[in-house]
Amino acid sequence: MRADLETFRAQHEAFVGLVSDALSYGPCPGLDQAYRRQRAQMQREYEGVRAVLAPYLDGTEDGSHLGNRTADALEKLMEPPTLVQVLQGDPGRILARIAYTREAIALCAGHEVPAVAGA
């Protein structure tokens, strides 16, 4: 499980990098394609680490519901299918969600919490 969590942590950092680039420079075709690939990979991998991360995440993020349960902050972060849709959101909320999910993953993995650029 530790290896799965470390893999997911690296994927999250790559995903956050793409979102941060889009917030700084706007969307472009190559960046959007990379975002879509990374998002799909994270969504697949999240299923394997959700149980260990759940205690570190608030399940009430924005009150959105997935089936019978409320979406957590990672699911909300991964929700927009394109960078254009990411950029239509509130940049402050996006940065806060990045910081929150980064901290949750780091705490779960027993790592020092990295700083968030722009926050």
N, C-alpha and C positions, 0 to 999 in steps of 0.2 A: 504494500500500500504506500509506503514511503516513496518508492520510486515513481509510482503513479502521481503522487502529489507533487513531487519535484518536476515531473514532466508537465503537469498542468500549470504549475507556477511559471515555468519557462514559456509556455504557450500564452498565458495571461500577460506576461511582460511583452511578448511580441505583439499581441492584440492591442495592448495599451499604447505601444509605440505607434501603431498604425492610426489609432484614434487620435493620439496627440499630434501626429503629423497632419492629419486632416483638419484638426482644430486650428493649427498654425498656418497651413498652406492652402486649405480647401481641398475638395475631392479632385482626383484625376483618374483616368481609366485604370492605370496600373495600380494605383493605391487602392482603388475600389475593388479590383479583382483580388488583390492580396488580402484585403479586409474580409471579403466573402469566403475565401479559402480558410483563413485563420479562424473566422467565426464558426464555420462548419466543423472544423477540427476541434475547437474548444467545446462546442455543444456535444459532440460525440464523447469526448474524454470526460466531460463534467459528470456524466452519469456514473463513472467509476469512482469519483472522489466526493460526490455530493454528501454521502453519509458522514464522512469525517469532517467536512467543511461546515455542515449544517449548524453545529453548535456555535460557530463563529459568525454566522450571518443572521441578520434580522429578516425574518420571513414576511415582514409587512411592508417591504419596499414599495412605495407608491400605491399600495392597495390593489395591485393587479393580481388576477387569479389565473392559475393554470389548472384546469380540471377542478379538483376538490381542494386545492391548496393555494396559498398565496405565493406569488413569485418572489424569489429572494433577489438580493442585489446583483449577484452574478448573472442570473437569468435576465434581469432588467438591462444590465450592461450589454449582454449579447443579443438582446431583442431586435434592434434595428437591422434589417437585412442588407442595407446599403449605407455607405458613408453619407450620402445626401440626407438620408433619414436621421443619421446620427447628428448631423450638423443642424437639422431642424429643431433639435432639442435645445434645452437650456445649457450653455457651456458650463456654468457654475455647477449645475446638478451632475453633469457628466464627469467633471473633475472630482467632485465629491464622491461620486460612485466609484470612480477609479481608485481614489485614496482608500475608501472603505473596503473595497474588495481586495486590494493589494495588502492592506493591513490584516484582514481576516486570513488570507492565504499564508502570509508570513507568520502570523501567530500560530496557526495550525501546524505549520511545518517546523516551528521552533526557530525561526530566523529573525534577525533584526529587521524591523520595518523600514523599507526604503522610502525616501522622500518622493513626493509627487511634484513634477515640474509644473509650474503655473498655479500651484495651489498654496 
